[in-house]
Amino acid sequence: MKNATHVLGVDIGGSHLTAALIDMESNELLQPSYVRIRVNSKGSAYEILNTWCEAIESIFEKFPQASLKVGFAMPGPFDYERGISKITGLDKYEALYDLPVKEFLAGRLKIEMDNIRMMNDAACFLKGEVAAGAGIGYQHVIGLTLGTGTGTATYHNGITKDANLGPSPFMDSIADNYFSTRWFVNQYYQRSGKQVKDVKELLTLHSSDMHVSQLFADFTSNMTLFLKDFIQKENPELIIMGGNISQAASLFLPQVMANLSQHGIAVTIVCAALGEEAALLGAANLFQ
């Protein structure tokens, strides 16, 4: 600890908070500092923020030598610069809407507001993968996180940005409704009359249920269409995919790349190398 600068990275999820100190010289997690706790995202503002703060305080108490700097990977919509939540209508963190979250955290944690930085969680994921994961050495990268929603981000010559394509129009709805766990769950129920919990459960049915094979075929076509425009706009060298749906990548990624190739688009798509650590690394790297 004495010879390295450590920054706390925090990833705010829909049901959990994860946090760890990051060695900024090696871009590695200090494993004994790692914390993962449940968060009641439907609770009151005080309950939510108190849970966050207790987790953060527990780490700083255990590692008093750490610099009091905290980077947050936050879901959107959010005013990241001012630290004000704009999350509404998403069945999570409703109680934080329009509240000065950063100001509260700074006061409770006794940290200067300048030492609290926030960025979209998908952008933090990509920032972490470029810094220490699958994107090392690349200058133009797209990041996708596919799970409860659709996270999109871009990296160009050292600058990471939230692309925010989840709410963008796609086919007869928005991208979020096509590239998320709920699309798989809803579509499988409509086609089979059976209920599943998530994509992981669908994977167990793939070899025995033709509905699952067709589901992934349709997902592949949709993903090709979505990425075609995104790639043509951003011209990436690499696309990095994370989130729960990436666990099923073998069922769609090779065909997506083959489909794109037929459109004259040659791009490599890989799964994230760092898993959940990517967002923590990216959040800490907001201080680089």
Secondary structure as the mmCIF struct_conf table of DSSP 4:
data_model
#
loop_
_struct_conf.conf_type_id
_struct_conf.id
_struct_conf.beg_label_comp_id
_struct_conf.beg_label_asym_id
_struct_conf.beg_label_seq_id
_struct_conf.end_label_comp_id
_struct_conf.end_label_asym_id
_struct_conf.end_label_seq_id
TURN_TY1_P TURN_TY1_P1 LYS A 2 ASN A 3
BEND BEND1 ALA A 4 ALA A 4
STRN STRN1 HIS A 6 ILE A 12
BEND BEND2 GLY A 14 SER A 15
STRN STRN2 HIS A 16 ASP A 23
TURN_TY1_P TURN_TY1_P2 MET A 24 ASN A 27
STRN STRN3 GLU A 28 LEU A 29
HELX_RH_3T_P HELX_RH_3T_P1 GLN A 31 SER A 33
STRN STRN4 VAL A 35 ARG A 38
TURN_TY1_P TURN_TY1_P3 SER A 41 LYS A 42
BEND BEND3 GLY A 43 GLY A 43
HELX_RH_AL_P HELX_RH_AL_P1 ALA A 45 LYS A 62
TURN_TY1_P TURN_TY1_P4 PRO A 64 GLN A 65
BEND BEND4 ALA A 66 ALA A 66
BEND BEND5 LEU A 68 LEU A 68
STRN STRN5 VAL A 70 MET A 74
BEND BEND6 GLY A 76 PRO A 77
STRN STRN6 PHE A 78 ASP A 79
TURN_TY1_P TURN_TY1_P5 TYR A 80 GLY A 83
STRN STRN7 ILE A 84 SER A 85
BEND BEND7 GLY A 89 TYR A 93
HELX_RH_3T_P HELX_RH_3T_P2 GLU A 94 LEU A 96
TURN_TY1_P TURN_TY1_P6 TYR A 97 ASP A 98
STRN STRN8 PRO A 100 PRO A 100
HELX_RH_AL_P HELX_RH_AL_P2 VAL A 101 LEU A 109
TURN_TY1_P TURN_TY1_P7 LYS A 110 LYS A 110
HELX_RH_3T_P HELX_RH_3T_P3 MET A 113 ASN A 115
STRN STRN9 ILE A 116 ASN A 120
HELX_RH_AL_P HELX_RH_AL_P3 ASP A 121 ALA A 132
BEND BEND8 GLY A 133 GLY A 133
TURN_TY1_P TURN_TY1_P8 ALA A 134 GLY A 137
BEND BEND9 GLN A 139 GLN A 139
STRN STRN10 HIS A 140 LEU A 146
BEND BEND10 GLY A 147 GLY A 149
STRN STRN11 THR A 150 HIS A 156
TURN_TY1_P TURN_TY1_P9 ASN A 157 GLY A 158
STRN STRN12 ILE A 159 ASP A 162
TURN_TY1_P TURN_TY1_P10 GLY A 166 PRO A 167
BEND BEND11 SER A 168 SER A 168
STRN STRN13 PRO A 169 PHE A 170
TURN_TY1_P TURN_TY1_P11 MET A 171 ASP A 172
STRN STRN14 SER A 173 ILE A 174
HELX_RH_3T_P HELX_RH_3T_P4 ALA A 175 ASN A 177
TURN_TY1_P TURN_TY1_P12 TYR A 178 TYR A 178
BEND BEND12 PHE A 179 SER A 180
HELX_RH_AL_P HELX_RH_AL_P4 THR A 181 SER A 192
BEND BEND13 GLY A 193 GLY A 193
BEND BEND14 LYS A 197 ASP A 198
HELX_RH_AL_P HELX_RH_AL_P5 VAL A 199 LEU A 205
TURN_TY1_P TURN_TY1_P13 HIS A 206 SER A 208
HELX_RH_AL_P HELX_RH_AL_P6 MET A 210 GLU A 234
BEND BEND15 GLU A 237 GLU A 237
STRN STRN15 LEU A 238 GLY A 242
BEND BEND16 GLY A 243 GLY A 243
HELX_RH_3T_P HELX_RH_3T_P5 ASN A 244 LEU A 251
TURN_TY1_P TURN_TY1_P14 PHE A 252 PHE A 252
HELX_RH_AL_P HELX_RH_AL_P7 LEU A 253 GLN A 262
TURN_TY1_P TURN_TY1_P15 HIS A 263 GLY A 264
STRN STRN16 THR A 268 CYS A 271
BEND BEND17 ALA A 273 LEU A 274
TURN_TY1_P TURN_TY1_P16 GLY A 275 GLU A 276
HELX_RH_AL_P HELX_RH_AL_P8 GLU A 277 ALA A 284
HELX_RH_3T_P HELX_RH_3T_P6 ASN A 285 PHE A 287
#
